[in-house]
Amino acid sequence: MPLWAWIIFYVLVLVMLVIDLKMFGKNGQHEVNVKEALQMTGVWIFVSLLFCAGIYFFYPVASHDKAMEFITR
């Protein structure tokens, strides 16, 4: 993979980490209810499927195989 792809990957991971910790985290402790847990799980599953689509469309060699490998592992 080219260097620019790795840089974009790491920047996106850091952005998602900041979003998860700052925007979705509440100040102080609170009890997470089932609805909130399901919503956050859905968000992260959607993000992982977007990443899989990125593998499928932008991976230079055997993109279908690599996307399927990501999904199945």
VEXPARO-592425 format. One line per 10 residues: number of its first residue (from 1); their letters; for each residue x, z, y of C-alpha. Coordinates in nm, 3 decimals. Layout:
NUM	a	X:Z:Y | ...;
***
This chain:
1	mplwawiify	0.000:0.000:0.000 | 0.124:-0.070:0.353 | 0.232:0.215:0.576 | -0.059:0.163:0.817 | -0.307:0.226:0.534 | -0.144:0.560:0.453 | -0.141:0.660:0.818 | -0.513:0.580:0.852 | -0.585:0.772:0.530 | -0.408:1.087:0.648;
11	vlvlvmlvid	-0.564:1.070:0.995 | -0.911:1.039:0.841 | -0.845:1.333:0.607 | -0.736:1.548:0.901 | -1.040:1.442:1.106 | -1.275:1.527:0.817 | -1.104:1.864:0.774 | -1.147:1.947:1.143 | -1.510:1.835:1.134 | -1.578:2.046:0.828;
21	lkmfgkngqh	-1.409:2.357:0.965 | -1.519:2.339:1.328 | -1.848:2.153:1.351 | -2.015:2.245:1.024 | -1.876:2.596:1.003 | -2.074:2.862:1.183 | -1.906:3.127:1.395 | -1.902:3.446:1.195 | -2.030:3.480:0.844 | -2.370:3.364:0.737;
31	evnvkealqm	-2.542:3.311:0.407 | -2.551:2.947:0.306 | -2.895:2.852:0.180 | -2.970:2.588:-0.081 | -3.084:2.328:0.175 | -2.762:2.354:0.376 | -2.548:2.341:0.063 | -2.729:2.030:-0.062 | -2.695:1.860:0.276 | -2.321:1.921:0.292;
41	tgvwifvsll	-2.278:1.810:-0.068 | -2.465:1.488:0.016 | -2.244:1.429:0.320 | -1.922:1.464:0.119 | -2.055:1.246:-0.165 | -2.140:0.979:0.094 | -1.788:1.005:0.242 | -1.635:0.964:-0.105 | -1.849:0.657:-0.171 | -1.735:0.508:0.160;
51	fcagiyffyp	-1.377:0.570:0.053 | -1.451:0.396:-0.278 | -1.591:0.098:-0.087 | -1.271:0.091:0.116 | -1.069:0.079:-0.205 | -1.287:-0.202:-0.336 | -1.263:-0.418:-0.024 | -0.910:-0.346:0.097 | -0.694:-0.267:-0.209 | -0.466:-0.569:-0.257;
61	vashdkamef	-0.450:-0.587:-0.640 | -0.721:-0.521:-0.900 | -0.955:-0.367:-0.644 | -1.253:-0.349:-0.882 | -1.048:-0.164:-1.142 | -0.908:0.080:-0.885 | -1.254:0.150:-0.739 | -1.394:0.215:-1.086 | -1.100:0.441:-1.162 | -1.173:0.641:-0.846;
71	itr	-1.540:0.678:-0.938 | -1.477:0.780:-1.297 | -1.202:1.035:-1.238;
***
